[in-house]
């Protein structure tokens, strides 16, 4: 049976909304639960048909994409937030990731890779434009400079290898290919890594790995 991805869209640009609508109409695995032009009633909107993924414009009002991400995750922690924006400056990128966003994509890249981005985040990956992934790695190193390991987490050699791949911005599929293991095995490794690091998200895992020099 085909797995359907439930997607909610928050975007206030009518032309971009139409472009997203056209793109999603061709994707049989995607079900749009709602398209909203503001975030005034976001919690109630998502309660009616809670999505798997929220595609969130960073400049939407009255709550911007960063504030909305924090609010959504407080009420619906399993929802994945995919930030879409024209911005790639350090402040926006760092704020989005720290707020708990699962991906950060430039709007100019969505048209070419939209289906792949949705599937990747649905499968547990962290879709980002390559330049954004590198920027995030730089930001974490800047804000959380490596130190000596503060705690022995008993990570295996393979777990450290996989965690290093995540820090470098690789998706689950890319990690599976690089390590020559299945996607399900990658997911199993990450489940164990999260348990050992006492974290609940990729963002937390990356931050801890860089801050404590775990890789």
N, C-alpha and C positions, 0 to 999 in steps of 0.2 A: 504494500500500500504506500502511495506517495505521501511523504511527510510535507504538510503544509506549514508555511511560515506565516504567522500572524504579524502583520506590520501596521503600526500607526505612524502617521506622518505629521510633523509640526513644521509648517512652512508658510510664510506670509507673502511670498512672491508668486503671483498668479501664473506667470509664464513658467516658472520652475515647477509649480504644482502640476501643470498640464504635462510638462515633460516627464515628471515622475509617474503620472497616471498612465501615460502611453507606454513607458518602459515596463511598468508592473503588469499591464494588461497582457503582455506577451509571456508572462511567467506563470505557468500553471501551478507552481508550487507556492506561490505567494497569495495570501489573502489580506486585503487591506481592511483593517478594522475601523479606520477613520482617518480623515484628512482634516486637520485643524489649522486655522490661521492665527490663533492666539492661545495663550496658556492660562487664561483667566480661571478656567474650571478644569484644569488638567487631571486632578485626582478622580473626580467623578466621571470624566470622559473615559479614562482608562478602566474604571471599575465596570463599566457596562460590558466590555469585551476586552479583557486584558490581553495585550499583544505579547509576542515573544521578543520583538524588537521595536524600538522607537527610533525613527529617523528624525533627529532634532536639529533645527536650524539654530545656530548660536546667537543670532541677533533677534530672535522672536520676542514678542512682548505679551503681557506686562512682565512676566518672569522670563529672563533670558535663558538661553540653552544651558548655561552652567548652573544657575539656580534651579531650573526645572529638573536637571539631572539629579541633583541632590534630593529634591522633593520626591521624585518618582521612586528612587531607590530606597527611601525611608519607608514608603508604603508598599512598593512592589520590588523587593530585592532581587527577584529572579529575572526581571526584565533587563534586556541588554540595550544600552543607549549608544546609538551611533551618531556622533556629532558631525554635521555637515556645515561647511563654512567656506568663505573665500579667504579667510585669514590663516596665516601660518606663522604669526609672530609668537615669540616665546611665551608671553603672558597668557594668550588664549589657549595655546597648546597645554601648558602646564596646569592651568586652572581646570580645563576639561578633564584631564586624566586624574587629577587629584579629586575631582568631584565624583569620580567613579565611572566615567564613560568607558565603554568597551572598545571604542574605535573612534578615530578622528580622520575625516576624509575631506579633501578639498573638492568643492563642487565641480571644478573643471575635470575631475577624474571619475565622477559618478557615472556619466553617460557611457563610458567605455567599459566599466567594470562593475556596474551596479549588481547584476545577478551574482557574480562571484563574491562581492563584498557581503551580500546578505547571507549567502550560504556559509561563508567563512565565519561570520560572527555567530550564526545559529549553531554551527558545529563547535563553538568554543574558541575560535581564533580571535585575533586582534587585528582587524583590517585597518591598514593605514597606508597612506601614500608613502613611498620609500623615503622621500625627503623629510616627512613628518616623523617616521620611525627613528631616523638618525637624530633629528632634533630632540626627540624625547629622551633618547639615550644620553645625549649631551646635557640636557636639563637635569636629569636625575644625578648625573655625575657632578654637576655643578652645585646642586642643592644638597645632595647627600654624598659627599666625598667618601671614597672607600676607607674603611678602617680595618683594624684586626677583627676577626670573627668574635662576636660577643657571646655566642652560645654555640654549643656543639649540637647541630640538628640531625646528625647521623645520616646525612644524605649520601647515597651511594654514588659511585663514579658515574654511572649512567644518569642518575637524577641530576647531578651537577652539570653534566653535558647538556641535558635537555633544558635545564634552567638557564644556562648560558645562551642557548638558542633563543629562548624567550626574551632575554635581556637585549639581544641583538635585533629584536623586532620580527623574528620569524613567526609565521602562522603555524597552527597545528599540522597542517598538511605539509608545509615546507620542512618542519621538524621531522615528520615521519619519513620524508624522502631523504633528508640529510643523514638521519640515523639508521636508515634502512629498517624501519619497523612499521607496523600498521598504525593507522589512525587511532584505533581503539586502544592500542598499547600506549600511545602517547597520552591519551586521556587518562588511562589508569595511572601512569607515572605522575601526571599532574595532580591527580587526586591525592596520591601519597605525599607529593611535595608540599601541597597546601596543608595537609595534616601535620607534617613535620615542622613546617615554618609557622604554624598557627596563624594562617591567613585565609581569607575567603575569596580573594579575587586575584586576577593577573596583575593588576596595578600594584596591589600590596606586595605580591611576590617579587615583582621587578624592583620595587623600592627597597625592600629588605635585602635582596640579593646584591644591589649596588651599594647600599649603605653599609652592609656588614661584609662586603667583599667575599661573597659566598661562591663566586664562580672563578 
